[in-house]
Amino acid sequence: MTGLGLDLGAGIGEFLAFRPGTVGVDINTENVDFCIAQGLDCRLMEMDILPFDGDEFDSIIMDNVLEHIADPIPILTEVDRTLKKGGVLIVGVPGVMGFKCDEDHKVFYSKKDLAATFENRGYAVEKILSMPFEWTWLDNRMSQYCYYGVFRKS
């Protein structure tokens, strides 16, 4: 990823620390305050509203955020608005076991569901992958097993 990036759901800023020049947003005031205290560029956001102009970002990452949102349409509309044409969107969601391990998870996305969600929004699917690697056995036994989609905005 090059250019200005956004970490949507920055949490405690691991990705922001890893990739300098990335802006983070979160709905949790404590997370934002923690990131700022670490010298990271993180901003408080209102639910489903990104505090940025349109076409501002070359890339957006949503790592283990989407599954927590019962109705993702409003925030995905904001992603569409703020991601530049040709920009890259990376979305990570938990696999089967990881989804079951957190009572705050609202919607399960299979790899097929993840791809369809963004294809239906006009994104090209560049890659859908499993982490740490593709193995159904792990999907059902390892809570850290995740699916990642790499999408390009048309």
N, C-alpha and C positions, 0 to 999 in steps of 0.2 A: 504494500500500500504506500502510495506517495501522496503528498499534499496534505491538506487539513483533514484530520480524522475526528470522529466523535465516538466516544464510548458511552452508549446509552444504557444506564444502569451500572454506573461505575463502581458501586460498592465501596470498598476501602482502597481502591485505586491501583490494584496490582497492574492492570494493563496500562494505566496512565504513567506509572513509574517505568514500565518496560519500554513504552514508545513515547519519548518526549515530543512535545508539539501537538499531542492529542488533547482534546477538550473532553471533559467528562460531565455527565449530568446524572442526577439521582433524585428520587423523591424523598429520600431519608435525610433529614437535616444533620443527624449525627455522622452519617457517612460523608456528606459534603464537608462538614467541619473537619473531620479527620483528614480528608484528602488535602484540604487547604493548609492545614497545619504541617503537612508533609511537603508543602511547596508545589502541590499539583494544581493544575487549572481545572477546577470542578465547580459546577454551578447547580444550585437548587432548581428543580423544575416542578411545575404544577402537573398534576395528573393529566396525561395525554396532551401536554403542550410543551413543545421544545422552544426554548427562549432564543431562537436564532432566526436570521433571515432565510428566505428561500434560496435554494441552490448554493448553500454555503459549504457543504462538505464533499470531499472527494471520496471518503469512505466512512462507513458507520459499522460499528460492531455492537451486537446485542448478544452477549454471552450469558446464557442461562437466565434470561429475562422473559422471553415470550411465553413460556409455559405458566408463568405466574399471572397472566392477564386473561380474564374470562372473555372479554370482548376486545380483541386486538385491533380492530378496524381504526379507532381514533388515533392510536399511537403510530400505526403503520401509515396512516394518511400523513402524519407529521414527518415520518421518515421519508416518504415520497416527496414531500414539499422541500425538505432541507438537503436531500442528496442530489448532487449534480447529475445531469444526464451523462451516462457512461460511468458513473460512480459505482463503487463496489460496496456491497452490503454482505456482512458475515453474520450469520445467525447460528448460535449454538443452543441446543436443547438436550435435556437428559434422555437417556435411553429408558427402557422399560423399568429396570430396577431403581434407577435414580428418580424416576418420576414417582414411583410408589413410596419412596422414602421421605417425601416432604409433603405434609398435609396442606401446605400453602400452594401447591401446584394445582392449577385449574384445568389446563388443556394439555393432553398428550399429543405430540406430533411424531408420527413415524417419519422415516426418511421420505416416503412418498407424500405424506401430508405436508411436510416442510417444503418440498419442491413445489407442490401444487399451490400452496399459500402464496408464494411469490410469483410463480408463473401467471397466476390469475390477476396479479397486480401489474403485469407487464415487464417483469424482470426476466432476464435470460439466466438459466441455471448453468453456472460454469462448473460446479462440482458439488457433490454431496458425499461426505466422507464420515467415517466413524473414528472415534478416538478412544483408546490408543490405536486400534486397528480394527478392521472388519472381522467380527466373530460373534455370531448369534449367542453362543454359550456365555460369553462375557456380558452381553446385553441384559440377560436375565439374572446375572449373579454379581455384577459389579456396579455399585451405585454411582461411581464416577464416570461410567461409560456414557459418552455423548455422541450426538450427531451434529455435524456442522454443515451448513449450506453456504456456498459462495455464489452470490447473485450479482449480476450487472444490470444497472438501470438502463432501460432502453430509451 
